[in-house]
């Protein structure tokens, strides 16, 4: 039997443009190379909740992770989502810190709370909630969106300044090396 190397994102995108569905392709489901890392920009306080507050699901209207499974750097975006203050878990975390909101708590961290890579978590799965389940997979999950399942959050002792963007992106080697120097290289 002939084996072929795994398809790259460029290959997958080219096949998708030809009308072939990405989900039917033989793509590795796990990233065993820890030196390859992706990055996801998440608005505060959600980014903080992923790294420090036990948020184990990121809700997205589309599956930005695709078939990727592995480490993802969590980038705190430039803005605070004020609607998040109504979420029961966010309110609970604010009360635990004697703050009226997590925004108040993050202000104490100054510029290091925004526009920085604040930690790393592992993408372990993605599923779509169709609103028909009796129970959600997590207290952080929302209905009728994709749930990006996150595990093993590791905060960075020194957040790394970084420019945000939409979607899940490949992280360049120099920034990956800076992150691994802080969390430890698992190789």
C-alpha positions in Angstrom: 0.0 0.0 0.0 1.3 3.4 -0.9 1.4 6.0 1.8 1.5 9.8 1.2 2.7 12.6 3.5 0.0 14.5 5.4 -1.8 17.3 3.4 -0.8 20.9 4.3 -3.4 23.6 4.9 -2.4 25.0 1.4 -3.3 21.5 -0.1 -6.5 21.4 1.8 -7.6 24.9 0.8 -6.8 24.1 -2.9 -8.9 20.9 -2.7 -11.7 22.8 -1.0 -11.6 25.4 -3.9 -12.2 22.4 -6.3 -15.3 21.5 -4.4 -13.9 18.7 -2.3 -15.0 18.7 1.3 -12.2 19.1 3.8 -13.8 16.8 6.3 -13.6 13.7 4.0 -9.9 14.0 3.6 -7.4 11.8 5.4 -5.9 14.3 7.7 -4.1 13.6 10.9 -6.3 14.3 13.9 -3.5 15.1 16.4 -0.5 17.3 16.3 2.3 15.4 17.9 4.9 18.0 17.0 4.8 20.5 19.9 7.0 22.9 18.1 4.1 23.6 15.7 1.7 25.9 17.4 -1.4 27.8 16.4 -2.7 31.1 17.9 -6.3 32.2 18.5 -7.3 35.8 19.5 -10.0 35.9 22.1 -11.5 39.0 23.6 -11.2 39.6 27.3 -12.4 38.4 29.8 -12.8 35.2 27.9 -9.1 34.8 27.2 -8.4 35.3 30.9 -11.1 32.7 31.7 -9.5 30.1 29.4 -6.1 30.4 31.0 -7.0 31.2 34.7 -10.7 30.5 35.2 -11.4 26.9 34.0 -13.1 27.9 30.7 -12.9 24.7 28.8 -14.9 25.6 25.7 -14.5 28.5 23.2 -17.7 29.2 21.4 -17.5 30.1 17.7 -20.1 30.4 15.0 -17.8 28.4 12.7 -15.2 25.8 13.2 -12.0 27.8 13.1 -10.0 24.8 14.3 -10.7 22.6 11.3 -8.9 19.3 11.9 -6.2 20.8 14.0 -5.6 19.3 17.4 -2.7 20.4 19.5 -1.3 23.5 21.3 -2.8 26.9 20.8 -1.5 30.1 22.1 -4.3 32.2 23.6 -4.0 35.9 22.5 -5.9 38.4 24.6 -7.5 40.8 22.1 -7.6 44.6 22.3 -11.1 44.9 23.6 -13.2 43.8 26.5 -16.6 42.1 25.8 -18.8 43.9 28.2 -21.7 41.4 27.6 -19.5 38.8 29.3 -20.1 40.4 32.7 -23.6 38.9 32.6 -22.2 35.3 32.3 -22.6 33.5 35.7 -19.1 32.1 35.7 -17.5 35.5 34.9 -19.6 37.1 37.7 -18.4 34.4 40.1 -14.8 34.9 39.2 -15.1 38.7 39.6 -16.7 38.2 43.1 -13.9 35.9 44.1 -11.5 38.7 43.3 -13.5 41.3 45.2 -14.1 43.1 41.9 -17.4 44.5 40.4 -16.4 42.9 37.1 -13.4 41.1 35.6 -12.8 44.3 33.6 -12.0 46.0 37.0 -9.7 43.1 37.9 -7.9 43.2 34.5 -7.4 47.0 34.7 -5.0 46.3 37.6 -2.9 44.3 35.1 -2.6 47.3 32.9 -1.5 46.8 29.3 -0.3 43.2 30.0 -4.0 42.2 30.0 -4.6 43.1 26.4 -2.8 42.5 23.0 -0.6 39.8 24.5 -0.3 36.1 24.3 -1.2 35.2 27.9 -0.9 31.4 27.8 -1.3 28.1 25.9 -4.1 25.5 26.0 -4.6 22.3 24.0 -7.3 21.9 21.4 -8.6 18.4 21.9 -11.8 18.5 19.9 -14.6 20.4 18.2 -18.3 19.7 17.9 -21.4 21.6 16.9 -24.2 22.1 19.4 -27.4 22.0 17.4 -29.5 23.2 20.3 -31.2 19.8 20.7 -29.1 18.5 23.5 -30.6 18.4 27.0 -27.3 19.3 28.6 -24.4 21.4 27.3 -20.9 19.9 27.4 -19.7 22.7 29.7 -21.0 25.5 31.9 -19.1 27.7 29.4 -20.9 26.3 26.3 -23.5 28.2 24.3 -26.2 26.6 22.2 -26.1 26.4 18.4 -22.4 27.2 17.9 -19.2 25.2 17.6 -17.5 24.2 20.8 -13.7 24.3 20.6 -12.7 22.0 23.5 -9.7 23.2 25.4 -7.6 21.4 28.0 -4.4 21.8 30.0 -4.2 25.7 30.2 -0.7 27.0 30.9 -0.2 30.7 31.8 2.8 32.6 30.7 4.8 34.3 33.5 5.5 37.2 31.1 2.8 37.8 28.5 4.2 38.3 25.0 3.1 41.3 22.9 1.5 40.2 19.7 -0.8 41.5 16.9 -4.2 39.9 16.8 -6.2 38.7 13.8 -9.3 36.6 13.0 -9.3 32.9 13.0 -6.8 30.2 14.0 -3.4 31.0 12.6 0.0 29.3 12.5 2.4 30.9 15.0 5.8 31.7 13.7 8.8 29.8 15.1 10.4 32.7 17.0 7.2 33.4 19.0 6.7 29.6 19.5 10.2 29.4 20.9 9.5 32.3 23.3 6.4 30.5 24.6 8.1 27.2 25.0 10.9 28.9 26.9 8.3 29.9 29.5 6.1 26.8 29.6 8.8 24.2 29.0 9.5 22.4 25.8 7.9 18.9 26.1 10.3 17.2 23.7 
